[in-house]
Every structure is written in structure tokens, then in C-alpha cells.
């Protein structure tokens, strides 16, 4: 998965996202504590100087997606607004039948990004495109009465069976991890075998029309594959020149340490869930800051698979009402204020949503508002940590 949001209304540390949040564009502190918005809101990631609000493209490629014309219009609107980081994944597609997708389904999200960039009249070379490998989509058969049923023990369609290793049919395979929202026939399946990750990464480069991927994340740990082996696939892709930089996602501190030991300074980013409703109870944001890694938060406005406690956003709604803006905009501005190495990638299904999200780069919360919001989220984080 990745950056899906819940919207109820419309190393070389010099290359890791370093931003001095208390200095202006010339590197000088100003009389207001250095809160120059350009220096505070911009960062460096994978060699690109970009605003720290990017755009996740999952919502444009999976269930509930808009038509293709609207999707490309939305990406163009994001780029015209100033977005310079687009986040996609090999698994951003919608299976057309039970299983993990037919050949014509695969690569939909990545090709959408490629075509949007090709038809945009702005500076393509200044746009960072990141993608992910190690997951695929699943579709369960819908039984009578409209409920999702099983599609087989492996959930694999004919298209997926052809992608197995030669001896796969004769070897007992550990059960693959499946994630699915209650009531949905669509889900996600981890497949982070090194051979699969490497093959998918090469396909991602083809989908995106590039010789090498700017930044590739491991989409998430696969319980059936040792984590060091998954990260080793990223190392192989780096050594082969298929990718320029590597990232990891859905990880804890121990897994971050494993990745650093294998990837060294080519590991530049961790993409984990972070929002007021899921405030990183394992403190991986702080750990990334200590290590000099960029932290990219997915689902920055809520969540997709997990239920979202909307009460977590009540303080944000109160600040938003006072300022006359959406609570989503306040949420994103609050996230940017947490760490100068934090990037956030809200999704959007139409131009209006990304316009509102990117406006958070121009919204500066008062110290009192920040303190109030920080306190509300800290209380929730403590409660979540106590229940772990």
C-alpha cells in the first residue's frame, strides 16, 4: 500500500533531505527564529530540491479511481501547483478478475505517472518519481449476496502463476501475507522474494519510461522472506544501476538498522504511516531524524485499510475553523512542522484536493496552535504505545 488518505471533504547526508528549519534561503537566521517558508517547506531527497509536500498517486490507480483523463488532469494540477515529488508503486493497479491481476492490469499507476509527465509542459527533469516493489494487488471472488469470498489458497491468477520460479509448483510455499479492508473484495499480498522484487523493479522502470529509477522503496516486510534478503534485492538493484537510491517502508527500528547495514548511504528514506490518528507509536520518525534519513509519511490524513478515529482530528478542525481553512490543510502543515526531514504525500482524486493539500506549504501555524496540536497527538501516541 502507500499514501491513501481519508478525506471526508473535498550515508551522504547532503543528499538525504537536509533542511535547516531555522535559516533563510541564504542560510542566515532571521529575526523571527528563521521561519523562512521556502527553506522550511523545501528539502532535498534523492538529489532533488523539492517542496516537502508531494503527491501520492494510489487513489488515481486503485478501487474508486477516477477516469484516466481526470487522473492525468489531477497530476498536472499538482505539478502546476508546485508539487515535485510523485509517489507510485508497481502494485498500484486494479485486478480485473479474481487473483492478482491480468497482464493488461499491471503497471496502470506507473504508466499513468509516465503519461502525465510526458504530456506536461513543465520541467520534467525537476520532478522526483519514486516507486515501490514487493507487493501486488488481490481480488477475491464475490459470492452471492455481494460478500467477498476466497479466490483459492494462493489467490493467484493465471497471470501470477506464470511469474513463479520454475520449481514453484513442486515446492511447498509459506503462506503469503494478505491485507484486505473489511467488506472489500480487493486487497494486497506481500511478495518480496528477491527475484520478484528485482523483476518488478525492472518492469517499473519500463512502465515509467526511464533507464534508472530515481528512488525505489521496498513496499513492506514480507513475513515469508527474511528481511535481510529483501533489502539485499535493493542492494543488487543499486549495484546493477537499475535504481539510484533506495528506501524502505512499513518498518520498525530493527529493520531500519538491518537496511542501513546492507545499503549504507544509498538508503535515504523511510516511508511509514504517520498522522494524528496514527502518530508513529514506535517513534521511527525521531529515529530517522537521529540517523539523518528522510521520513516520508503515507496516509498523512488518515488511513485506508485500518479504521480511522475521526476524533483524533477534532483539535485540527478547531484550528482550521479559526483560520478559515480545511482541517486537512492544518494537518499537513502540522506534519511539516514536526521535522525538517519529513516529507508528506497526500493523495488526491481531483485537482481541488491537491490544491488544498499543497496550500499547506504556505500555512504557518502559531506556536500556541502547534503546542495544542502536539499535546493532543502526544496523548494519543502514549495511549497507542501502552496498548502495543
C-alpha positions as CSV (number, residue, x, y, z in Angstrom):
1,X,0.0,0.0,0.0
2,X,1.1,3.6,0.4
3,X,-0.3,7.0,0.8
4,X,-4.1,6.6,0.7
5,X,-5.9,9.3,2.6
6,X,-9.2,9.5,4.3
7,X,-10.7,12.8,3.0
8,X,-14.3,13.4,4.2
9,X,-14.3,16.7,2.2
10,X,-13.1,17.9,-0.8
11,X,25.1,8.0,4.0
12,X,25.7,11.2,2.1
13,X,23.5,13.3,4.4
14,X,23.8,16.2,2.0
15,X,21.5,14.2,-0.3
16,X,19.1,12.9,2.2
17,X,16.7,15.8,2.7
18,X,18.6,18.1,4.9
19,X,16.8,21.4,5.6
20,X,17.8,23.9,8.2
21,X,14.4,24.9,9.5
22,X,15.7,28.0,11.3
23,X,17.6,29.5,8.5
24,X,16.5,31.5,5.5
25,X,17.4,30.9,1.8
26,X,20.8,32.4,2.3
27,X,21.5,30.2,5.3
28,X,21.1,33.1,7.7
29,X,18.8,33.2,10.8
30,X,16.1,35.9,10.6
31,X,14.6,37.9,13.5
32,X,11.6,35.6,13.7
33,X,13.6,32.5,14.5
34,X,14.4,31.7,10.9
35,X,10.9,30.7,9.7
36,X,11.6,31.5,6.1
37,X,8.8,29.5,4.4
38,X,10.9,28.4,1.4
39,X,13.7,26.9,3.5
40,X,11.3,25.4,6.0
41,X,8.9,23.9,3.4
42,X,11.6,22.6,0.9
43,X,14.0,19.7,1.3
44,X,16.4,17.5,-0.6
45,X,15.6,14.0,-1.5
46,X,17.4,11.7,-3.9
47,X,19.3,14.7,-5.3
48,X,16.2,16.8,-5.9
49,X,15.4,20.1,-4.2
50,X,11.7,19.9,-3.8
51,X,8.8,21.0,-1.6
52,X,8.2,18.7,1.2
53,X,4.6,18.1,0.2
54,X,4.5,15.6,-2.7
55,X,1.6,13.7,-4.1
56,X,0.7,10.1,-3.6
57,X,-0.9,8.6,-6.7
58,X,-2.5,5.4,-5.3
59,X,-6.0,6.9,-5.3
60,X,-5.7,7.5,-9.0
61,X,-5.0,3.9,-9.8
62,X,-7.0,1.6,-7.4
63,X,-10.6,1.0,-6.5
64,X,-12.6,4.2,-6.6
65,X,-10.2,5.7,-9.1
66,X,-11.3,8.5,-11.4
67,X,-11.3,8.1,-15.1
68,X,-7.9,8.3,-16.8
69,X,-8.4,11.9,-18.1
70,X,-9.3,13.2,-14.7
71,X,-6.3,11.3,-13.2
72,X,-3.9,13.0,-15.6
73,X,-5.6,16.3,-15.1
74,X,-5.1,15.9,-11.3
75,X,-1.4,15.1,-11.7
76,X,-1.0,18.1,-14.0
77,X,-2.7,20.3,-11.4
78,X,-0.3,19.0,-8.7
79,X,2.7,19.8,-10.9
80,X,1.4,23.2,-11.9
81,X,0.8,24.0,-8.2
82,X,4.4,23.2,-7.4
83,X,4.5,19.5,-6.5
84,X,7.8,18.0,-7.5
85,X,7.6,14.5,-5.8
86,X,5.2,11.9,-7.3
87,X,4.9,8.6,-5.4
88,X,3.7,5.5,-7.1
89,X,4.2,1.7,-6.9
90,X,4.3,-1.4,-9.1
91,X,1.2,-2.6,-7.2
92,X,-0.9,0.5,-8.0
93,X,-3.4,-1.2,-10.2
94,X,-6.9,-2.8,-10.1
95,X,-7.2,-6.6,-10.8
96,X,-10.0,-7.1,-13.4
97,X,-10.8,-10.6,-12.2
98,X,-10.2,-12.8,-9.1
99,X,-6.5,-13.3,-8.5
100,X,-3.6,-10.8,-8.6
101,X,-4.3,-9.2,-11.9
102,X,-4.1,-9.9,-15.7
103,X,-1.2,-8.7,-17.8
104,X,-3.2,-5.7,-19.0
105,X,-4.0,-4.6,-15.5
106,X,-0.4,-4.4,-14.3
107,X,1.5,-1.1,-14.3
108,X,-1.5,1.1,-14.5
109,X,-0.4,3.6,-11.9
110,X,3.2,3.9,-13.1
111,X,2.1,4.3,-16.7
112,X,-0.3,7.0,-15.6
113,X,2.5,8.9,-14.0
114,X,4.7,8.4,-17.1
115,X,1.9,9.7,-19.4
116,X,1.1,12.7,-17.2
117,X,4.7,13.8,-17.1
118,X,5.1,13.3,-20.9
119,X,2.1,15.5,-21.6
120,X,3.0,18.2,-19.0
121,X,4.7,21.3,-20.4
122,X,6.8,22.0,-17.2
123,X,10.3,20.9,-16.2
124,X,10.1,17.1,-16.1
125,X,13.8,16.9,-15.0
126,X,13.0,18.6,-11.7
127,X,10.3,16.1,-10.7
128,X,11.3,13.2,-8.4
129,X,9.3,10.0,-9.2
130,X,9.5,7.3,-6.5
131,X,8.0,3.8,-6.8
132,X,7.8,0.7,-4.7
133,X,8.3,-3.0,-5.1
134,X,7.3,-6.1,-3.2
135,X,3.5,-6.1,-3.1
136,X,0.8,-7.0,-5.6
137,X,-3.0,-6.5,-5.6
138,X,-5.5,-9.2,-5.0
139,X,-9.2,-9.6,-5.9
140,X,-11.4,-12.1,-4.1
141,X,-14.3,-13.7,-5.8
142,X,-17.6,-12.1,-4.9
143,X,-20.1,-14.7,-3.6
144,X,-23.9,-14.5,-3.8
145,X,-25.1,-11.7,-1.7
146,X,-22.2,-9.4,-2.5
147,X,-19.7,-10.7,0.0
148,X,-16.1,-11.3,-0.8
149,X,-15.2,-15.0,-0.9
150,X,-12.0,-17.0,-1.3
151,X,-10.2,-17.0,-4.7
152,X,-8.1,-20.0,-3.8
153,X,-5.4,-20.8,-1.3
154,X,-2.8,-18.7,-3.1
155,X,-5.1,-16.1,-4.6
156,X,-3.1,-16.3,-7.8
157,X,-4.5,-15.8,-11.2
158,X,-3.1,-17.4,-14.4
159,X,-1.0,-14.2,-14.8
160,X,0.6,-14.6,-11.5
161,X,1.3,-18.3,-11.8
162,X,3.4,-17.6,-14.8
163,X,5.6,-15.3,-12.7
164,X,6.6,-18.0,-10.2
165,X,10.0,-19.6,-10.1
166,X,10.5,-22.7,-12.2
167,X,10.2,-25.1,-9.3
168,X,7.4,-23.2,-7.5
169,X,4.8,-25.8,-8.3
170,X,6.8,-28.6,-6.7
171,X,7.8,-26.7,-3.6
172,X,5.7,-26.0,-0.5
173,X,5.4,-22.3,-0.2
174,X,4.9,-20.4,3.0
175,X,1.6,-18.6,3.2
176,X,1.8,-15.1,1.8
177,X,0.6,-12.2,3.8
178,X,-2.7,-10.8,2.7
179,X,-4.2,-7.4,3.8
180,X,-7.7,-6.5,3.0
181,X,-10.2,-4.0,4.3
182,X,-13.4,-5.4,5.8
183,X,-16.1,-5.7,3.2
184,X,-13.8,-5.1,0.2
185,X,-13.1,-7.8,-2.4
186,X,-9.7,-6.1,-3.1
187,X,-6.6,-6.5,-1.1
188,X,-2.8,-6.6,-1.1
189,X,-0.4,-9.5,-1.0
190,X,3.2,-9.3,0.1
191,X,5.7,-10.9,-2.4
192,X,9.2,-9.7,-1.5
193,X,11.2,-12.6,-2.8
194,X,14.4,-11.1,-4.2
195,X,13.8,-12.4,-7.7
196,X,10.3,-10.9,-7.7
197,X,11.4,-7.6,-6.3
198,X,14.2,-7.4,-8.9
199,X,11.9,-8.3,-11.8
200,X,9.2,-5.9,-10.7
201,X,11.7,-3.1,-10.3
202,X,12.9,-3.5,-13.9
203,X,9.3,-3.6,-15.0
204,X,8.7,-0.4,-13.1
205,X,11.5,1.4,-15.0
206,X,9.9,0.2,-18.2
207,X,6.4,1.4,-17.1
208,X,7.8,4.8,-16.2
209,X,9.9,5.1,-19.3
210,X,13.3,5.6,-17.6
211,X,16.6,3.9,-17.7
212,X,17.1,4.0,-13.9
213,X,14.6,4.7,-11.1
214,X,15.3,7.8,-9.0
215,X,14.1,6.2,-5.8
216,X,12.8,2.7,-5.1
217,X,11.2,1.6,-1.8
218,X,10.7,-1.9,-0.6
219,X,7.0,-1.8,-0.2
220,X,6.9,-3.6,3.1
221,X,8.3,-6.6,5.0
222,X,7.1,-10.0,3.8
223,X,6.8,-12.4,6.7
224,X,7.7,-15.3,4.3
225,X,11.1,-13.8,3.3
226,X,13.9,-12.8,5.7
227,X,14.1,-9.0,5.8
228,X,17.9,-9.0,5.0
229,X,17.1,-10.9,1.8
230,X,14.5,-8.3,0.8
231,X,17.0,-5.5,1.4
232,X,19.6,-7.5,-0.4
233,X,17.5,-7.3,-3.5
234,X,17.6,-3.5,-3.3
235,X,21.4,-3.7,-2.9
236,X,21.5,-5.8,-6.1
237,X,19.4,-3.3,-8.0
238,X,21.7,-0.5,-6.8
239,X,24.8,-2.4,-7.9
240,X,23.2,-3.1,-11.3
241,X,22.3,0.6,-11.9
242,X,18.6,-0.1,-12.0
243,X,17.9,2.3,-9.2
244,X,19.9,5.3,-7.9
245,X,18.7,5.4,-4.3
246,X,16.8,3.0,-2.0
247,X,14.1,3.5,0.6
248,X,12.1,1.1,2.9
249,X,8.6,1.2,4.1
250,X,6.3,-0.1,6.9
251,X,9.4,-0.8,9.1
252,X,10.4,-0.7,12.7
253,X,13.8,0.4,14.2
254,X,15.4,-3.0,13.9
255,X,14.5,-3.3,10.2
256,X,15.9,0.2,9.7
257,X,19.2,-0.9,11.2
258,X,19.3,-4.0,9.0
259,X,18.7,-1.9,5.9
260,X,21.4,0.6,6.9
261,X,23.9,-2.2,7.4
262,X,23.3,-3.6,3.9
263,X,22.6,-0.4,1.9
264,X,24.9,2.1,3.6
265,X,24.4,5.7,2.4
266,X,22.3,4.6,-0.5
267,X,19.4,4.2,2.0
268,X,18.0,7.7,2.1
269,X,14.4,7.4,3.2
270,X,11.9,5.6,5.3
271,X,8.2,5.7,4.3
272,X,6.0,4.9,7.3
273,X,2.4,5.7,8.3
274,X,2.1,9.0,10.2
275,X,-0.9,11.1,11.0
276,X,-2.8,12.4,14.0
277,X,-4.8,9.1,14.0
278,X,-1.6,7.0,13.7
279,X,1.1,9.0,15.4
280,X,4.0,6.6,15.0
281,X,3.9,4.9,18.4
282,X,7.3,3.3,17.7
283,X,9.0,6.7,17.3
284,X,10.5,5.8,13.9
285,X,10.3,9.5,12.9
286,X,12.6,10.5,15.7
287,X,14.9,7.6,14.9
288,X,15.2,8.7,11.2
289,X,15.9,12.2,12.3
290,X,18.8,10.9,14.5
291,X,20.2,8.9,11.6
292,X,19.9,11.6,9.0
293,X,17.3,9.8,7.0
294,X,14.3,11.4,5.3
295,X,10.9,10.3,6.7
296,X,8.1,10.1,4.2
297,X,4.7,9.7,5.8
298,X,2.0,7.8,4.0
299,X,-1.7,8.1,4.8
300,X,-0.9,11.6,6.3
301,X,-4.6,12.4,6.5
302,X,-6.0,9.1,7.9
303,X,-5.9,5.6,6.5
304,X,-7.2,3.0,4.1
305,X,-7.1,-0.5,5.5
306,X,-7.5,0.4,9.2
307,X,-10.4,2.2,10.8
308,X,-9.7,5.9,11.4
309,X,-10.7,7.6,14.6
310,X,-12.0,10.9,13.4
311,X,-11.9,12.3,17.0
312,X,-8.2,12.4,16.6
313,X,-8.8,15.3,14.1
314,X,-11.1,17.3,16.3
315,X,-8.3,19.7,17.6
316,X,-7.3,20.2,13.9
317,X,-10.8,21.0,12.9
318,X,-11.0,23.6,15.7
319,X,-7.7,25.3,14.5
320,X,-9.0,25.1,10.9
321,X,-12.3,26.8,11.8
322,X,-10.4,29.6,13.4
323,X,-8.1,30.0,10.3
324,X,-10.9,29.5,7.8
325,X,-9.2,26.6,6.0
326,X,-9.7,22.8,5.8
327,X,-8.6,20.6,8.7
328,X,-6.6,18.6,6.1
329,X,-4.5,21.7,5.3
330,X,-3.9,22.2,9.0
331,X,-2.9,18.6,9.4
332,X,-0.4,18.7,6.7
333,X,1.1,22.0,8.0
334,X,1.4,20.4,11.4
335,X,3.2,17.4,10.0
336,X,5.7,19.6,8.1
337,X,6.5,21.3,11.4
338,X,7.4,18.1,13.1
339,X,10.8,17.5,11.5
340,X,12.8,19.3,8.7
341,X,13.5,15.9,7.1
342,X,9.8,14.9,6.9
343,X,8.0,14.7,3.5
344,X,4.3,14.0,3.2
345,X,2.5,12.6,0.2
346,X,-1.3,13.1,0.5
347,X,-3.3,11.5,-2.2
348,X,-6.0,13.3,-4.4
349,X,-8.7,12.2,-6.8
350,X,-9.3,15.6,-8.3
351,X,-7.4,18.9,-8.8
352,X,-9.3,20.6,-5.9
353,X,-7.9,18.2,-3.3
354,X,-4.3,18.6,-4.3
355,X,-4.7,22.4,-4.5
356,X,-5.9,22.4,-0.9
357,X,-3.2,20.0,0.2
358,X,-0.3,21.9,-1.4
359,X,-1.6,25.1,0.2
360,X,-0.3,23.7,3.5
361,X,3.2,24.7,2.3
362,X,2.0,28.4,2.7
363,X,0.3,27.9,6.1
364,X,2.3,28.6,9.2
365,X,0.7,27.6,12.5
366,X,1.3,29.8,15.6
367,X,3.4,28.4,18.4
368,X,0.2,28.1,20.5
369,X,-1.6,26.2,17.9
370,X,1.3,23.9,17.4
371,X,1.7,23.3,21.1
372,X,-2.0,22.4,21.4
373,X,-1.9,20.0,18.4
374,X,1.3,18.4,19.6
375,X,-0.2,17.8,23.0
376,X,-3.3,16.1,21.6
377,X,-1.3,13.8,19.3
378,X,1.2,13.0,22.1
379,X,-1.7,11.9,24.3
380,X,-2.9,9.6,21.6
381,X,0.6,8.2,20.9
382,X,1.0,7.3,24.6
383,X,-2.3,5.5,24.6
384,X,-1.4,3.6,21.5
385,X,2.1,2.7,22.8
386,X,0.6,1.5,26.1
387,X,-1.7,-0.9,24.1
388,X,1.0,-2.4,21.9
